[in-house]
Amino acid sequence: MFERFLEFVRSIYGTKEFIPLHAPVFVGNEKNYLTDTVDSTFVSSVGEYVNQFESSVVDYTDAGYAIATVNGTSALHIALLLAGVKPGNIVITQSFTFVATCNAIRYCGALPAFVDVDLTTLGLSAESLEIYLAAHCEVRDDGCCWSRVDNQVIRACVPMHTYGFPANISEIKTICDRYNITLVEDAAESLGSYSSGMHTGTIGKLAAISFNGNKIITTGGGGMILTADEGLAKKAKHITTTAKVPHSWVFDHDEIGYNYRLPNINAALGVAQMEYLPFFVENKRNLAKLYQQWGKENGLQFMTEPKGTESNYWLNAVITESQSQRDEMLEVTNANQVMTRPAWTPMHRLAMNADCSTSAELDNTEWLYERLVSVPSSVVLND
Ligand SMILES: *Cc1c(COP(=O)(O)O)cnc(C)c1O
């Protein structure tokens, strides 16, 4: 079957050469805007493209405010700090995620706690979250949610919109609100994805997007913090730009800041990429349909967008029948220059996370790890 799959992927991308999992596409104003930054010498921390890039993301997502950063991990780090995450706190996230989600939690000195995901969304399971909180946690007189086991405050919850499929975010928000836990969305992979008509990353108090080279649009490296809160947006800008107090010549800094500001040259790429985002999303949604149709006819199950959501289909994913079938698919495709990948090793299995608490069951996480294969999902250009 995987031989036929190879042929199908080659027919879509029209090449006998190597086919990557996700390659960037530059067919717009990228070179013009990049040249402009070089000609003007404004390639670094000052320049108009950063503002333009932030505005275009605000317009597209309806987020309220967007603050550009050097990458998605730094955006998540700052989002967590602004959510009030302090050393020793616990932050709940899904075990089925990319390691950057956990790393950002650790940068704050906090400890991740892992719950399961839904098989339909690949995102944090509201049910698993509820069970974990009911078993371990209570809201005390100080208004905070405390873990009875660790005697620590559970400050935030970070669901991730895996491969662009929106998590069950409204349910998750309801639970977080009930327990006074701040909702921070890892929307690194889901620019262009909607849940009940709202753009992912605009439901939580804060969110992070990534513009890494493999994401739906890229700035080389880059990220963005989203929030509807003007005060938090101002703080985000301040703390990502070394916490400098505005003044014509004095170098004054009022707290420990970060050098996380996105350079203008990267933002120039971002402005050009944003002009093509609607085309990319449509193109990738069409590709997903082709995969799903082929899968139906050939007995291969592809992930489809959950009910009530619109996915950007950043990565298409096959759910194989068993770990041995998964391994066969990975072997055949990668040996034949068609790049495919398994899911990330679950976070609760990494040695560095051995000290983290987990929900009693992570069955779906383990089940998906054994069966999921992501397949080539770049924008398809026909000319
Ligand atoms: C890509 C990604 C990040 C981090 O983004 P970078 O820009 O690579 O730092 C964080 N979380 C998830 C889920 C990602 O896929």
PDBQT file of the ligand as one rigid body, heavy atoms in Angstrom, charges set to zero:
ROOT
HETATM    1  C1  LIG A 401       7.366  25.262  16.527  1.00  0.00    +0.000 C 
HETATM    2  C2  LIG A 401       6.762  25.088  17.865  1.00  0.00    +0.000 A 
HETATM    3  C3  LIG A 401       7.153  25.862  18.974  1.00  0.00    +0.000 A 
HETATM    4  C4  LIG A 401       8.336  26.759  19.020  1.00  0.00    +0.000 C 
HETATM    5  O1  LIG A 401       8.506  27.623  18.015  1.00  0.00    +0.000 OA
HETATM    6  P1  LIG A 401       9.997  28.072  17.590  1.00  0.00    +0.000 P 
HETATM    7  O2  LIG A 401       9.708  29.236  16.730  1.00  0.00    +0.000 OA
HETATM    8  O3  LIG A 401      10.612  26.920  16.870  1.00  0.00    +0.000 OA
HETATM    9  O4  LIG A 401      10.722  28.450  18.832  1.00  0.00    +0.000 OA
HETATM   10  C5  LIG A 401       6.453  25.719  20.159  1.00  0.00    +0.000 A 
HETATM   11  N1  LIG A 401       5.459  24.848  20.288  1.00  0.00    +0.000 NA
HETATM   12  C6  LIG A 401       5.082  24.064  19.258  1.00  0.00    +0.000 A 
HETATM   13  C7  LIG A 401       3.952  23.141  19.460  1.00  0.00    +0.000 C 
HETATM   14  C8  LIG A 401       5.721  24.149  18.026  1.00  0.00    +0.000 A 
HETATM   15  O5  LIG A 401       5.345  23.343  17.034  1.00  0.00    +0.000 OA
ENDROOT
TORSDOF 0
